[in-house]
Amino acid sequence: MESEDSFSGNGDGSPVVEEYGSFVMDMFDGKSDIDLSLNFNNSIEVSRQKKISALYRFNKKLQSIQSKGHVTGLQLIFSARVPIIKVTDSGTGIECDLSVDNRDGINKSHIIRAISDIDERFRKLCFLMKSWAKVHDINSPKDSTLSSFSIVSFVAFHLQTRNPPILPPFSILLKEGDNPAYVAKVVETYFNYGKQNKESLAMLFITLLVKLASVENLWQKGFCASLYEGSWILKSWKCSYSMSVEDFIDRSQNVARAVRKKVKFNLWMYP
C-alpha cells in the first residue's frame, strides 16, 4: 500500500474532486449517476496501483458512513479499465461512481460538451437513446451491455454519417490537439455545420436503430465505428468484441468493450 504522502492535491494534501460524465456533457436526467474523479496531482500521472490504493482508503471511510445508514450499495470494481467505487446516497437514491485521477474521462466529457453545441439534435438524440436503452435494460456495462459513453459516441457517429452529415469527423475538431479549451475554439467555427440536414429527431432515432441492427453480424468481421474518421473502418483488436466503437482520443481503445451480450436493436421487436 502506498503511504498517504504518495499523493498531493491542494496545498494541504487534500484531493481535488472533479465531475465528468453526463453532468459535464449536459446529458443528464433525474436518474443519472454522478461520476466523480479524485485528482491528487495536476502534473504527474498516477499509476493504476496508486489509484487502487487510494480507492481502498476511501472505501474504508465509506464503510463507516454506510454503517450509519447514510449510503448503501458500496462496491469496489477494480477489474474495469478505470477502477471505481460505486456507492448510492441513501437520501436521494443517486448512485455515484468514484474514480481517481480520471483525466481521460474529464477531458472527453468536456470535449463532448463543446461538440454538442454544433447541433442541438446531438444532445436530444443522446437523451432519447439513453432513455430507450434504460427501458430495455441494455444500459449497464457491469451487465455486459452499453455504457452511457458508448451510446453517446455512437449517436455522434450516426450524425457524422448522415447525408448530409450533421457533425464533422472529430479529426477536424481535434486538429489543435485534445485540450478541451482548444477543441471548444475549433468547434465555434463549425456551429450549424449540419443545417442542410433537415431530418427530425424521430427520423434520426429510427435510422440509428436501423443502422445498429444492420451491422449486428458485421462487428465480428472487423467493422468499427470511428468518430475520429467520421466513417466506418475495418479494425482488428487484440480480443474479440460484440460491438466496436473506437475511442476518438485513444484510438487503440474500444469504448463499447463492455458489450459481451448480443444486444438487439430492432425497434419493432418490443411491445
KOLGUTI-68138 format. One line per 8 residues: number of its first residue (from 1); their letters; for each residue x, y, z of N, C-alpha, C, O, CB. Coordinates in steps of 0.05 Angstrom, whole numbers. Atoms other than C-alpha are relative to their C-alpha. Glycine has a CB too. Example, Ala and Ser with C-alpha at 12.3 -4.5 7.8 and 13.67 -1.06 7.14 Angstrom:
residues 2
1	as	18 -24 0 246 -90 156 18 24 0 39 24 13 -20 1 25  -16 -24 -1 273 -21 143 -15 22 14 -5 44 18 9 9 -29
end
This chain:
residues 271
1	mesedsfs	17 -24 0 0 0 0 18 25 0 38 26 14 -19 0 24  -15 -25 1 24 70 -17 -6 16 25 -28 14 36 -6 16 -25  5 -17 -23 32 119 40 -17 23 -8 -20 29 -31 27 10 12  17 -23 5 -13 179 48 16 22 -15 5 38 -30 -11 11 26  -17 -20 11 47 222 27 6 -4 -30 19 12 -43 25 3 15  -5 6 28 48 189 -42 -15 19 -19 -9 20 -42 -6 -29 -6  18 -17 17 -5 238 -67 2 29 9 9 35 32 -29 -10 2  3 -28 -6 -12 312 -70 -22 12 -16 -25 6 -40 26 16 -4
9	gngdgspv	22 -13 14 -73 353 -88 1 29 4 17 43 -9 -27 -11 9  -2 -27 -8 -86 420 -58 25 4 17 39 -16 23 -25 9 15  -23 -5 -16 -32 453 -18 0 -15 27 22 -21 38 3 29 6  2 14 -26 -57 418 45 0 -30 -4 -4 -45 15 -25 8 15  -1 28 5 -52 350 11 -26 -13 -6 -27 -37 -12 12 -14 23  27 11 5 -127 341 2 -4 -2 -31 6 15 -46 -21 17 13  5 3 28 -152 317 -66 -20 21 -11 -35 33 4 -11 -28 -6  19 -18 14 -190 360 -116 -20 -18 -13 -13 -36 -28 14 19 -21
17	veeygsfv	21 16 11 -257 330 -136 -11 14 -25 -19 37 -24 -22 -5 21  10 -11 25 -279 340 -208 -22 -19 -11 -19 -43 -10 22 4 -21  20 15 14 -342 318 -244 8 -7 -28 24 7 -41 -27 16 0  -2 6 28 -343 283 -310 -25 -16 -8 -42 -20 9 27 -17 -6  24 16 8 -393 242 -350 -23 17 -8 -20 39 -18 -7 -18 22  25 -12 10 -465 261 -363 -5 28 10 -16 45 -4 -23 -17 7  4 -27 -11 -466 322 -317 17 20 -15 8 42 -21 6 0 30  -17 -19 14 -407 354 -351 -9 2 -29 -7 24 -41 30 -10 1
25	mdmfdgks	8 -1 28 -433 335 -420 -28 13 -4 -37 17 -26 -1 -28 -11  27 -11 0 -501 365 -401 -20 -19 -14 -36 -11 -30 0 28 -14  17 21 11 -535 299 -418 -11 -17 23 -11 -42 21 15 -17 -21  9 15 -24 -563 280 -350 -30 5 4 -42 24 -5 16 9 25  28 -3 -9 -632 269 -322 -1 -6 30 19 -10 43 -20 -18 -16  3 5 -29 -660 257 -252 9 -27 9 14 -30 33 -29 4 7  -9 26 -8 -638 185 -253 29 -6 -8 39 -28 -5 -18 -21 -13  -28 4 9 -567 196 -279 18 -4 24 14 7 45 9 24 -16
33	didlslnf	-21 3 -20 -507 172 -239 17 25 0 18 40 -19 17 -25 -6  -20 -22 -2 -456 223 -215 28 -13 -1 34 -30 14 -4 17 26  -27 10 3 -385 210 -238 19 20 11 19 44 3 6 -6 -30  -19 -18 -13 -330 239 -195 28 -11 -1 32 -35 1 -8 5 29  -28 8 0 -255 238 -201 15 14 22 13 39 25 13 6 -28  -17 -12 -21 -208 249 -142 28 4 -12 42 -15 -17 1 -19 25  -25 -7 13 -148 285 -171 21 10 21 16 29 35 -4 21 -22  -21 -6 -21 -84 287 -129 23 17 -11 36 31 5 10 -26 11
41	nnsievsr	-23 -15 10 -34 318 -176 -5 8 -29 -14 -8 -45 26 -17 2  7 -10 27 -41 361 -238 22 -5 -21 17 -1 -44 -4 30 2  -22 2 19 26 344 -270 11 -29 -2 22 -36 -23 22 18 7  -12 27 0 45 272 -252 -22 -21 -3 -42 -20 12 16 -5 25  20 21 4 6 213 -279 1 -20 23 22 -30 31 5 -15 -27  3 19 -22 -19 168 -223 -2 -28 -10 -18 -34 -28 -24 7 18  0 27 10 -5 94 -233 -26 -14 9 -40 -5 27 24 -16 12  25 15 -6 -62 43 -232 1 -10 29 -20 -9 43 -3 -23 -19
49	qkkisaly	-2 10 -27 -36 14 -167 -5 21 21 -18 16 41 28 -13 5  5 -22 -18 -36 81 -133 -30 8 0 -41 15 21 17 25 -7  29 -6 1 -107 94 -157 -16 -20 17 -33 -12 32 -10 -1 -29  14 20 -15 -130 28 -128 6 3 30 -12 0 47 9 -29 -9  -7 -5 -28 -92 42 -63 -16 22 12 -26 20 34 30 6 2  16 -23 -10 -127 109 -56 -29 -8 3 -42 0 23 3 24 -19  28 8 -2 -195 78 -70 -5 -18 23 -26 -17 36 -8 -14 -26  3 17 -24 -183 26 -16 -3 17 25 -19 11 43 24 -19 2
57	rfnkklqs	2 -17 -24 -172 81 34 -27 15 1 -38 18 23 23 21 0  26 -14 0 -234 119 12 -22 -20 6 -43 -13 18 -5 13 -27  20 21 -6 -272 53 16 -4 -4 30 -26 -8 39 8 -26 -14  2 3 -30 -255 47 90 -17 23 12 -33 18 30 28 1 12  16 -23 -10 -284 117 102 -30 -4 -7 -47 1 9 10 26 -12  27 4 8 -346 100 62 -14 -23 15 -38 -22 19 -1 -5 -30  12 22 -16 -356 35 101 -11 10 26 -32 1 35 21 -22 4  10 -11 -25 -362 74 165 -25 17 -4 -43 17 13 22 17 13
65	iqskghvt	24 -16 7 -412 121 132 -24 -19 -6 -46 -13 1 5 19 -24  21 19 7 -451 61 105 -11 -13 25 -35 -18 27 11 -21 -19  9 12 -25 -454 31 175 -20 17 15 -36 8 31 24 -7 18  18 -19 -13 -491 93 197 -25 5 -17 -43 21 -10 14 27 5  24 -1 17 -541 86 140 -1 23 -19 -22 28 -32 -24 2 17  1 -23 18 -521 147 100 4 -7 -29 -6 7 -47 22 20 8  -4 10 28 -500 107 38 -6 -29 0 -5 -43 21 28 7 -10  4 29 4 -515 38 10 14 -9 -25 25 7 -40 -31 -6 -1
73	glqlifsa	-10 12 25 -491 -9 -44 29 5 -5 37 6 -29 -16 11 -22  -29 -5 3 -417 3 -32 12 -24 -15 10 -47 -7 14 5 27  -11 21 17 -380 -36 -86 26 9 -12 28 30 -24 -20 -8 -22  -26 -6 13 -307 -38 -109 0 -15 -27 -6 -38 -28 23 -10 18  -3 12 26 -297 -50 -183 27 7 -11 31 28 -23 -23 10 -20  -28 -5 7 -223 -56 -198 8 -15 -26 30 -12 -36 18 -8 22  -6 15 25 -227 -103 -259 -4 17 -25 7 10 -46 -17 -24 -1  6 -18 23 -251 -46 -304 26 15 -8 45 17 8 -22 19 6
81	rvpiikvt	-23 -16 10 -202 -4 -346 4 23 19 27 31 25 -5 10 -29  -1 -21 -19 -218 53 -298 -11 -11 27 -35 -15 29 -16 26 -9  10 10 -25 -221 27 -226 -19 20 14 -13 44 14 24 -7 19  19 -18 -13 -281 56 -188 -11 -13 25 -10 -37 30 -23 6 -20  17 8 -22 -321 53 -125 -28 9 -7 -33 32 -14 9 12 28  28 -7 4 -397 51 -133 -12 3 27 -8 -14 45 -15 -21 -17  14 -4 -25 -439 79 -77 -25 16 -5 -25 33 -23 19 14 21  26 -14 4 -511 103 -71 -7 16 25 -6 6 47 -21 -21 -6
89	dsgtgiec	9 -17 -22 -534 161 -28 -28 -9 9 -46 -11 -7 -1 30 -9  25 10 -11 -589 136 18 -23 20 -2 -46 12 -7 3 -8 29  21 -21 0 -627 202 19 -12 5 -27 -37 8 -30 11 25 10  9 -7 27 -632 214 -56 -3 -24 -18 -17 -23 -38 18 20 -12  0 23 18 -621 145 -85 18 3 -24 18 -13 -42 -27 -6 -9  -19 -6 23 -568 175 -132 25 -17 4 37 -17 25 6 30 -2  -25 16 0 -511 128 -149 24 17 -9 21 33 -27 -3 -24 -18  -24 -15 6 -441 156 -151 22 -20 -7 26 -40 7 9 18 23
97	dlsvdnrd	-23 15 8 -381 127 -188 25 17 7 28 38 -4 0 -8 -30  -23 -14 -9 -317 148 -154 26 -12 -12 31 -36 -8 2 1 31  -25 9 11 -250 143 -191 22 18 9 17 38 23 -1 -1 -31  -24 -16 -8 -180 171 -182 15 9 -25 22 -8 -42 18 -16 19  -17 -11 22 -143 217 -230 -10 -8 -27 6 -16 -44 29 -8 4  11 9 26 -190 202 -287 0 24 -20 -21 34 -28 -30 -10 4  -3 -23 18 -163 257 -332 -12 -5 -28 -24 12 -40 30 7 -4  11 8 26 -184 219 -394 -30 5 -1 -41 16 -20 8 -29 -7
105	ginkshii	29 -3 -2 -256 217 -373 -9 29 2 -29 37 -11 -11 -15 23  6 -28 -3 -256 290 -353 3 15 -27 -15 30 -35 18 13 21  -5 -14 25 -225 314 -418 -21 -7 -22 -31 10 -36 28 -7 -11  19 8 21 -271 273 -463 -28 11 6 -43 17 -12 -1 -31 -2  26 -11 -7 -332 297 -424 -2 29 -9 -23 37 -19 -5 -3 30  0 -29 7 -313 370 -435 0 3 -31 -12 21 -42 24 14 12  0 -1 29 -299 356 -509 -27 -6 -11 -36 8 -29 21 -20 -11  27 6 9 -366 323 -519 -19 23 5 -37 29 -11 -11 -26 13
113	raisdide	17 -24 -7 -399 382 -483 3 22 -21 -17 34 -30 6 10 28  -5 -21 20 -367 430 -532 -11 -7 -27 -24 9 -40 30 6 -3  10 9 26 -384 388 -593 -31 1 -2 -42 5 -23 10 -28 -6  29 1 0 -457 383 -572 -12 27 -8 -36 28 -14 -10 -8 27  10 -26 8 -464 458 -586 -1 4 -30 -13 23 -40 17 21 12  1 -2 30 -454 445 -661 -29 -3 -10 -37 12 -28 18 -21 -13  28 5 8 -525 419 -668 -16 -11 23 -7 -31 36 -1 -20 -25  16 7 -24 -579 413 -615 -11 -29 -2 -18 -40 19 -23 19 4
121	rfrklcfl	10 27 3 -602 346 -644 19 -21 13 10 -43 20 -4 -7 -29  -19 18 -13 -539 313 -616 -8 -6 28 -11 -29 36 29 11 -1  7 4 -28 -557 324 -544 -27 -13 3 -31 -31 20 1 27 15  27 11 -2 -630 309 -555 -1 -30 -7 -15 -46 6 -20 15 -17  0 28 8 -616 244 -591 14 -18 21 7 -41 24 13 -3 -27  -14 14 -22 -568 223 -535 -20 -6 22 -20 -28 33 24 16 10  21 4 -21 -624 234 -484 -19 -23 -8 -25 -40 7 -15 26 5  19 19 10 -672 194 -527 11 -29 0 -2 -47 9 -10 7 -27
129	mkswakvh	-12 26 2 -625 136 -540 7 -12 28 3 -36 32 25 1 -17  -6 10 -27 -602 131 -467 -25 -8 14 -25 -28 28 15 22 16  25 7 -13 -674 131 -443 -11 -26 -12 -20 -43 3 -21 22 -4  9 25 13 -692 77 -494 16 -24 10 5 -45 16 2 2 -30  -17 22 -9 -632 35 -473 -6 -8 29 -6 -32 36 29 8 -2  6 6 -28 -650 41 -399 -26 -16 2 -28 -35 18 -2 26 17  26 13 0 -722 20 -412 3 -29 -7 -11 -47 4 -20 13 -19  -4 27 9 -697 -42 -447 24 -15 12 33 -35 2 3 0 -30
137	dinspkds	-21 13 -16 -643 -58 -396 25 -7 -16 37 -28 -13 -11 -26 12  -25 4 14 -584 -50 -443 19 24 4 34 31 -14 -5 -5 -31  -17 -23 -7 -550 9 -409 14 -5 26 12 10 46 -17 27 1  -14 8 -24 -507 -26 -358 26 -15 -7 24 -39 -12 -18 -16 18  -25 14 7 -433 -42 -373 6 -23 19 18 -43 11 23 19 0  -5 22 -19 -430 -84 -309 -16 -25 -7 -9 -47 2 -6 9 28  16 23 9 -483 -128 -341 6 -7 -29 -10 -20 -43 -30 6 4  -10 6 27 -444 -132 -407 -17 12 -22 -19 1 -44 1 -30 -3
145	tlssfsiv	14 -14 21 -487 -82 -444 12 28 -3 36 32 4 -31 2 7  -11 -25 8 -478 -10 -466 5 19 23 -11 22 41 -18 13 -19  -5 -22 -18 -444 44 -425 -12 25 -11 -17 27 -35 31 3 5  11 -25 10 -472 114 -429 19 13 -20 10 25 -39 -6 19 24  -19 -13 19 -408 138 -463 0 -14 -27 4 0 -47 28 0 12  1 14 26 -413 84 -516 -25 9 -15 -25 10 -40 1 -30 4  24 -10 13 -484 107 -530 4 28 -12 -3 33 -35 -24 0 20  -6 -27 9 -463 180 -535 18 -1 -24 14 14 -44 12 17 23
153	sfvafhlq	-20 2 22 -405 160 -580 -14 -9 -26 -9 1 -47 23 -19 7  13 10 25 -449 120 -628 -20 20 -11 -24 22 -35 -13 -27 5  18 -21 10 -500 176 -631 15 20 -16 7 29 -38 -15 14 24  -16 -19 15 -445 224 -652 8 -12 -27 7 2 -47 26 7 17  -8 14 25 -421 173 -704 -24 0 -19 -20 4 -43 9 -28 6  23 1 18 -492 166 -731 -4 28 -13 -11 29 -37 -25 -8 16  4 -27 11 -497 242 -740 22 7 -20 18 22 -39 -1 20 22  -22 -4 19 -429 242 -775 -5 -14 -26 4 -4 -47 26 -10 12
161	trnppilp	4 17 24 -453 190 -825 -27 3 -13 -35 -13 -29 5 -29 7  24 -7 15 -519 221 -845 7 14 -26 29 23 -29 -19 17 18  -4 -14 25 -527 251 -914 -21 21 -4 -45 14 -10 0 -21 -24  -27 -11 -7 -514 308 -909 6 -4 30 -12 -7 46 1 30 -8  -8 5 -28 -474 300 -844 -9 23 18 -11 46 10 30 -4 1  9 -20 -20 -496 335 -781 24 8 18 25 31 28 -23 -11 17  -25 -6 -15 -429 330 -744 24 -6 -18 22 -25 -34 1 -16 26  -24 5 16 -359 333 -775 16 -23 12 12 -30 35 17 25 -3
169	pfsillke	-19 19 -12 -305 279 -766 15 14 23 22 37 21 20 -10 -21  -14 -12 -23 -272 290 -699 29 7 -5 41 24 9 -2 -18 24  -28 -7 7 -204 292 -732 3 29 -6 23 42 -1 9 -17 -24  0 -29 6 -222 362 -756 -2 16 25 12 36 28 -24 7 -19  4 -15 -25 -244 384 -687 24 -2 18 28 14 36 -25 -9 14  -24 4 -17 -180 356 -655 26 8 -14 47 0 -5 1 -30 7  -24 -7 15 -132 387 -705 20 17 17 43 17 10 -8 16 -24  -18 -15 -18 -104 432 -649 8 -16 25 20 -5 43 -13 26 8
177	gdnpayva	-5 17 -24 -99 374 -600 -26 -6 15 -47 3 7 20 13 18  24 8 -14 -146 344 -549 -4 16 26 -19 7 44 2 -29 7  6 -18 -22 -143 401 -498 -28 11 -4 -33 23 -24 21 23 3  28 -8 4 -217 416 -486 -3 30 -7 -21 37 -22 -15 -5 26  1 -29 7 -204 492 -489 6 5 -29 -8 21 -42 19 16 18  -6 -3 28 -172 485 -557 -22 -11 -18 -29 2 -38 27 -14 -7  21 12 15 -226 439 -582 -25 19 -1 -38 22 -22 -8 -27 12  23 -18 -1 -280 488 -559 3 23 -20 -17 32 -32 -4 11 28
185	kvvetyfn	-5 -22 19 -248 544 -601 -4 -9 -28 -15 5 -45 28 11 4  3 10 27 -246 500 -663 -30 -5 -5 -40 0 -27 15 -27 -3  29 5 3 -319 479 -651 -16 25 -7 -35 23 -22 -11 -12 27  15 -25 6 -341 551 -654 -1 6 -29 -20 20 -38 14 24 15  0 -5 29 -323 552 -728 -18 -20 -14 -21 -18 -39 29 -1 -10  17 20 12 -369 493 -740 -29 0 10 -44 -18 5 11 -28 5  28 -2 -9 -434 517 -708 -18 -1 -25 -12 11 -46 -4 27 16  19 3 22 -493 499 -752 11 -16 -24 2 -12 -47 -11 27 -9
193	ygkqnkes	-12 16 21 -449 451 -792 -20 -17 -14 -19 -20 -39 22 -18 13  19 18 12 -508 405 -804 -27 13 -8 -47 -1 -10 -5 -23 18  26 -14 5 -561 458 -821 -13 -9 -26 -37 -6 -29 5 30 0  13 9 25 -571 429 -891 -15 -26 4 -31 -34 -13 22 -3 -21  15 25 -6 -595 364 -859 -25 7 16 -23 19 37 18 -20 16  26 -8 -12 -669 373 -842 -14 -23 14 -37 -21 21 -18 12 -21  13 23 -12 -681 305 -811 -10 6 29 3 19 44 19 -24 1  12 -4 -26 -726 304 -750 14 -18 21 28 -37 13 -30 -5 0
201	lamlfitl	-11 17 -21 -705 275 -683 -11 -28 -2 4 -48 2 -7 12 28  12 26 2 -754 218 -693 12 -16 -23 18 -40 -20 -31 2 -5  -13 14 22 -724 201 -761 28 -9 7 37 -31 -1 0 18 -25  -27 6 -8 -654 203 -733 1 -23 20 19 -40 18 14 24 12  1 23 -19 -674 156 -676 -5 -26 -14 8 -46 -9 -22 6 21  7 25 14 -705 105 -723 23 -9 -17 30 -33 -18 -25 5 -18  -23 8 17 -647 107 -772 24 -9 16 40 -25 6 7 23 -18  -22 9 -18 -598 99 -714 -4 -29 7 15 -45 6 2 18 25
209	lvklasve	6 28 -7 -632 35 -692 3 -18 -24 13 -41 -22 -28 -3 12  -3 15 25 -635 11 -764 30 -5 -6 38 -27 -14 -13 14 -24  -29 2 5 -560 25 -771 12 -21 18 28 -38 9 13 27 3  -11 19 -19 -544 -14 -708 -8 -29 -7 8 -48 -5 -8 7 28  10 27 7 -588 -73 -729 13 -10 -25 18 -34 -28 -30 1 -4  -11 8 26 -558 -74 -799 29 -11 2 38 -26 -15 0 22 -20  -27 9 -3 -487 -85 -773 4 -21 22 26 -28 30 18 24 6  0 19 -22 -505 -135 -719 19 -24 -5 32 -33 14 -28 -10 5
217	nlwqkgfc	-17 23 6 -468 -191 -755 27 7 -12 42 -10 -21 -15 -19 -18  -24 -10 13 -411 -148 -780 22 8 19 45 11 12 -6 23 -18  -20 -8 -20 -376 -129 -715 23 -20 1 47 -13 2 -12 3 28  -20 21 -1 -340 -196 -714 18 -2 -24 39 -15 -24 -14 -27 4  -16 0 24 -315 -184 -784 19 25 -2 31 30 -23 -18 -1 -24  -18 -23 -1 -277 -121 -763 -12 27 -5 2 47 -5 21 -4 -20  13 -26 3 -329 -67 -774 4 16 26 0 5 48 -29 -3 -7  -5 -18 -23 -314 -8 -728 -10 28 -7 -5 38 -28 30 0 8
225	aslyegsw	9 -28 3 -348 59 -719 22 18 10 30 17 33 -27 5 16  -22 -18 -7 -294 112 -720 -10 29 1 -15 41 -21 24 -3 -19  7 -28 -2 -313 181 -694 22 18 -10 17 39 -21 -7 7 29  -23 -16 8 -243 206 -709 -1 3 -31 4 25 -41 26 -14 8  2 -2 29 -252 189 -783 -27 9 -10 -30 20 -32 7 -27 -13  28 -7 8 -327 201 -784 -11 -20 -20 -27 -13 -37 -1 28 -11  8 20 20 -337 136 -822 5 -28 12 18 -31 32 15 3 -26  -6 28 -7 -337 60 -816 28 -6 -9 38 3 -29 -20 -19 -14
233	ilkswkcs	-27 9 7 -268 29 -815 1 -30 6 -16 -40 20 22 16 15  -6 27 -8 -241 -42 -812 22 0 20 43 13 15 7 -18 -25  -20 -1 -21 -202 -55 -749 2 -27 14 -18 -40 19 -7 22 21  -5 25 -15 -170 -114 -714 8 8 29 26 24 33 22 -17 -13  -6 -5 -28 -170 -113 -638 16 -24 11 17 -45 -2 -25 4 17  -15 22 -12 -128 -156 -591 -18 -22 9 -10 -45 11 16 10 24  19 21 -7 -191 -192 -570 -26 5 -15 -29 26 -28 -5 0 31  25 -2 15 -260 -204 -600 -21 16 16 -24 11 40 -10 -28 -7
241	ysmsvedf	21 -16 -13 -315 -154 -584 -27 -4 -14 -28 -10 -38 8 30 0  27 2 11 -390 -157 -594 -9 26 -13 -29 26 -28 -20 -8 21  6 -26 12 -391 -84 -614 26 17 0 42 14 19 -22 16 16  -26 -13 4 -335 -38 -638 -4 30 -6 -12 37 -28 16 -13 -22  2 -29 4 -335 38 -628 26 12 10 32 11 34 -24 12 16  -27 -10 -6 -266 70 -630 -1 24 18 -16 43 13 15 5 -26  -4 -23 -17 -246 118 -575 13 22 -17 33 18 -30 19 -6 25  -10 -21 18 -236 185 -610 26 13 10 38 28 -6 -21 21 -4
249	idrsqnva	-25 -10 -10 -177 204 -565 22 -22 -2 43 -18 -14 -3 10 29  -18 23 0 -142 137 -554 -11 -21 -19 -28 -37 -11 5 -12 29  12 17 20 -157 100 -618 7 -30 3 -3 -46 -12 9 10 -27  -6 28 -6 -128 36 -590 -21 -12 18 -20 -36 24 28 -3 13  20 10 -19 -188 30 -544 -28 -1 -13 -35 16 -30 -1 18 24  27 4 9 -259 6 -557 -19 9 22 -19 -3 43 -6 -29 -8  17 -10 -21 -310 47 -517 -24 -18 5 -38 -15 25 -9 29 -6  22 19 -4 -361 -9 -527 10 -27 8 -3 -47 4 -16 -2 -26
257	ravrkkvk	-13 26 -7 -314 -62 -499 -16 -15 21 -14 -40 23 28 5 11  16 14 -21 -363 -77 -442 -21 -18 -12 -30 -37 2 -12 20 19  22 15 12 -414 -105 -490 10 -29 -6 26 -33 -24 -10 14 -26  -7 29 4 -408 -181 -486 -24 -16 -8 -22 -39 -18 12 -11 26  25 13 8 -481 -199 -497 -8 9 -28 0 31 -37 -22 4 20  11 -8 26 -515 -199 -565 -23 19 5 -45 10 13 -8 -25 -17  20 -20 -6 -554 -134 -558 -17 4 -25 -7 10 -47 12 27 9  19 -3 23 -616 -129 -603 -8 30 -2 -13 43 18 -25 -18 4
265	fnlwmyp	7 -28 5 -631 -61 -634 -24 3 -18 -29 25 -28 23 15 -11  23 -1 18 -693 -78 -674 -23 15 14 -34 5 34 -9 -28 -9  20 -16 -13 -744 -24 -657 -27 -14 2 -43 -9 20 -4 26 -16  27 12 1 -803 -68 -675 -3 -26 16 -24 -38 17 -8 -5 -28  1 25 -15 -786 -127 -631 -12 5 28 -17 -14 43 28 -13 2  10 -6 -27 -811 -91 -568 -29 9 -2 -38 22 -21 17 22 13  28 -7 0 -884 -82 -549 -3 30 5 -25 41 5 -16 -15 22
end
